[in-house]
Amino acid sequence: MILTNSFDPDPRVYKEAKTLVDNGHDVEIICWDRESKYLERQEEEIDGIKVKRIFSKGKYGGGYKQILGYLRFIKEVKIYLSNKTIHALHCHDFDGLFTGYMVKKNNKAIKLVYDEHDLFYLYYKNRNGIINKILYNAIILKERKLLHKVDNHIVVTPNMKKIYNDKNNISIVNNAPLKNAITNINKVERQNIVIGFIGSVRYYEELKVLIDEANNFKNISILIAGKGLKLTKLKEYISNKGYSKVELIGEYKLEHLEELYRRIDITYLIYPLKDSMVSLPNKFFESVITETPIIADEISEYGEITKIEKLGWVIDSNDLNNSIRKILQEVNSNSSIIDYYKNNMKEVKQKYYWENNVEILCKIYK
């Protein structure tokens, strides 16, 4: 597997690698630790998965400024794999695919698998500067060409598959959690209703609106868990406003996930629309299996499911303040609505576990 993060560990990548190891495959993840976080763990084994980290310098969120570090990563991967016997390269996201393609150029017999977690080019679409615009278009064009070199293409949602509806080598492997990943879903007793955001803190305005509106209700508080580019700005805003009912956890580990969901009553799943139109994030699945009702954008992919299966509230992101205010008013006046959505989740949760993906993933490598 080729991965352009440090695997600390990446939940989706871990589940895929562990599934393949459990089914008899020898799996090694070659990953890019661009900030040298794990210098003492350059090579290790995690649950039977071999991990090799490469430390070419870069910084998350740096955009095109990381290109030199990325090119060094490709070079190091090619050198490292030059004397190894490889049957398949499982490439995570577009930058992983391009790296894998550069390796395969010297060995046409290698099976090339493209695991597209999200639409990589969208990262550059709305960023300022001519270089970002050039990269946006270049990635789209290059991906189209590389898809002809790919033996199997994995996507994460039905809507993403529709983008490539003229292809017949596509499989859907979603982001659902393992059945044994979260076992205790009993909520921690507390006085307030807690709305939680768990994940990368990248979206300032969406979280700011939630915090502002929740401050108007005495019995509603906010928990935000995760690191991200907007965390410092959010901390400063909360401090300047003097908000006392917002808890910022910061970075958390996978082993903390169960406890985090036990501490929240409602999951806030609002992202900028461009990031959610073809998206079923981990937090959607985790919320369903922990029976934690969801607040979702009504025209997002997970919002459509939330509405159809009655798993929580859907809102109009174009009228975010009013939409959130109405939900908080409803929860404040009728807390039993939470139990209604929890019961609906209980009825459907069996189809939202990772184990439903195992046969699909293993079939690719038969």
PyMOL commands that set and color helices and strands:
alter all, ss='L'
color gray80, all
select helices_A, chain A and resi 11-22+39-41+63-81+93-104+122-125+130-147+158-163+204-214+231-241+254-262+273-276+282-289+301-308+317-333+336-352+354-364
alter helices_A, ss='H'
color red, helices_A
select strands_A, chain A and resi 2-3+28-32+43-46+49-54+88-92+111-115+152-155+170-172+193-198+220-225+246-250+266-269+294-297+312-315
alter strands_A, ss='S'
color yellow, strands_A
deselect
rebuild
show_as cartoon
